[in-house]
Amino acid sequence: MSSFYISDGPLGHDALSYVERPADAEIFNALLNGEFCSVIAPSHLGKSSLMNRAARKLSERAVNVVVLDLAARGPCVTAGDWYAGLIASFGQQLHLENELAEFWKSQSQLDPARRFFAVLREAVLPQLKVRGETAIRAGKETRGNASLSTFRNPVGQLVIFVDRIDAVRNLPFPNMNFFEEIAECHRRRAQDPEFRRLSFCLLG
């Protein structure tokens, strides 16, 4: 019974006690289609559990997924430390630790927020596209028995979940630039097709 009932914290993607809601299908389909999404609700209503399920289902459709928990960043003295921590999390989840660390260092002339999104545009998205194209050419299979080429989502598509966004209020430095840059990523889709492979889901 202990594996069924969970008294605190979010449910995992495979939790037997999870009850699917209309929001599950709505979020999954929207993100699969590259839309920007937000889930804003009071605490303990299942936002993180919803995120875990959606992230797993997207991964099964050959979508690259990164989950950032802003409340888990820990104490940061500077904005540079905070953004560097996000980049480290990206590298770990996408298995691009060395590539992203090197690019982060090469962009030291930019302010931390601009630097973070430069890494996304110039390092993360190109690497994921090459990785996806290589997998298709090699006939590599993804989870299950379906080939990457059978999925219609763009090669190298990336969905970034940003959980507990309200945690930015506790940072020791102003940080609305983070959300302004996310909005800029959405606006740049009209001019830069590469940004159409990137979407965000904000939860808090």
Residue pairs with C-beta under 8 A, 6 or more apart in sequence:
3 16
4 16
4 17
5 17
6 15
6 17
9 48
10 46
10 48
10 49
10 51
10 52
11 17
11 18
11 46
11 49
11 52
12 52
13 52
13 53
13 55
13 56
13 57
14 56
15 49
18 49
18 53
20 53
21 46
21 50
23 39
23 50
24 50
24 53
24 54
27 37
27 39
27 50
27 54
27 201
28 53
28 54
28 57
28 58
30 37
31 37
31 54
31 58
31 63
31 159
31 199
31 201
32 58
32 61
32 63
32 153
34 153
34 154
34 157
34 196
34 197
34 199
35 199
36 182
36 186
36 199
36 200
36 201
37 199
37 200
37 201
37 202
38 201
38 202
38 203
39 47
39 50
39 51
39 201
39 202
39 203
39 204
40 202
40 203
40 204
41 47
47 163
47 203
47 204
48 163
48 164
48 203
50 203
51 67
51 161
51 163
51 201
51 203
54 161
54 201
55 65
55 67
55 159
55 161
58 65
58 159
59 65
59 143
60 142
60 143
60 144
61 151
61 153
62 132
62 142
62 148
62 151
62 153
62 157
63 153
63 157
63 158
63 159
64 94
64 128
64 156
64 157
64 158
64 159
65 93
65 158
65 159
65 160
65 161
66 89
66 90
66 93
66 94
66 158
66 159
66 160
66 161
67 93
67 161
67 163
68 86
68 89
68 160
68 161
68 162
68 163
69 163
69 164
70 162
70 163
70 164
70 165
70 167
70 168
71 163
71 164
71 167
72 164
73 82
73 85
73 86
73 167
74 85
76 82
76 85
76 171
76 172
77 172
78 112
78 173
79 111
79 112
79 113
79 173
79 175
80 112
82 112
82 171
82 173
82 175
83 112
83 113
83 115
83 116
84 104
84 112
86 116
87 100
87 101
87 104
87 116
87 119
88 97
88 100
88 101
90 96
90 100
90 119
90 124
91 97
91 98
91 99
91 100
91 101
94 100
94 124
94 127
94 128
96 123
96 124
96 127
99 123
99 127
100 119
100 123
100 124
103 118
103 119
103 122
103 123
104 115
104 119
107 115
107 118
107 119
108 115
110 118
111 177
113 175
113 177
113 178
113 180
113 181
114 181
116 178
116 181
117 181
117 184
117 185
120 185
120 198
121 192
121 194
121 195
124 158
125 156
125 158
125 194
125 195
125 197
125 198
126 194
128 156
128 157
128 158
128 197
129 155
129 156
129 197
130 156
131 156
132 148
132 155
132 156
133 155
133 156
134 140
135 142
135 148
136 147
136 148
136 149
136 155
139 147
140 147
140 148
141 147
141 148
142 148
148 155
154 196
154 197
155 197
156 197
157 197
157 198
157 199
158 197
158 198
158 199
159 199
159 200
159 201
160 198
160 199
160 200
160 201
161 200
161 201
161 203
162 182
162 200
162 201
162 202
162 203
163 203
163 204
164 203
164 204
165 179
165 202
165 203
165 204
166 204
167 204
168 175
168 176
168 178
179 202
182 200
182 202
185 195
185 198
185 200
186 195
186 200
188 195
189 195
189 196
